[in-house]
Each structure stands twice: as C-alpha cells, then as structure tokens.
Amino acid sequence: MSAQKSGYGEHHPGDDNLLHLIAKKERELETLVAASRTEAASMIERARADAEQILAEARAKTAAASREHEELVAADVARINDELQARAAQDVDRLRKQAAARQAQAVKLVVDRVVKGTTA
C-alpha cells in the first residue's frame, strides 16, 4: 500500500480550513486562559486587601476592648483601694478611742502602783 492509496499524505482543500479553525480556537482559548488568570490574580489581590482591612479592624477593636478592660480594672482597683483606706481609717479611729478609754485606767493603775505602792 502506498501512502496515496491508504489516504495518508494526501492533501485535501478542507484540511487548511480545519487547521485554521483549530489554530483560531487555540488562540481563543489562550486568550480566555490569560483573561482568567488576570481575573484570578485581581480577585486574589482584592481578597488579600479585604483580609488586611478585616485584620486591621480586628486589631483596632481588640486594642479598644483592651483599653476599656484596663480602664474598668483600674476603676475597680481605685474603688477597692478607697474602701480599704476607709476601713483602715475606721479601724485606727476605733483603736484610738479604745486606747483613750483605757488610758485613764492605765494612768490610775500606774499611779496606784508607784505612788501608793499597791498592786493589782
């Protein structure tokens, strides 16, 4: 069998049209792939920018919440400190009054022991 009898190597006029059509489709697909890549890159960049913005907002909210918490803790500490100082002042006043009330007895006891020579 020769190449011409088996159909191989023969050139038909429609073959050029088919090759042109295939080449055209390849170019269209290449253009479509390139556009898709560009669009994907753009989408990724927008997503990255959105993620950075969300992260920045989250950081700002976290910082604000932290400051607010610190302020609440500081206010609680100040309130507790004031309460403790007030209690301490009350305790000091109570002890001074007790000491003053016992002072007269203590002076009398000392005077009796020293001056009069008596013992309790």
Buried (B, 14 or more C-beta within 10 A) or exposed (E): EEEEEEEEEEEEEEEEEEEEEEEEEEEEEEEEEEEEEEEEEEEEEEEEEEEEEEEEEEEEEEEEEEEEEEEEEEEEEEEEEEEEEEEEEEEEEEEEEEEEEEEEEEEEBEEEEEEEEEEE
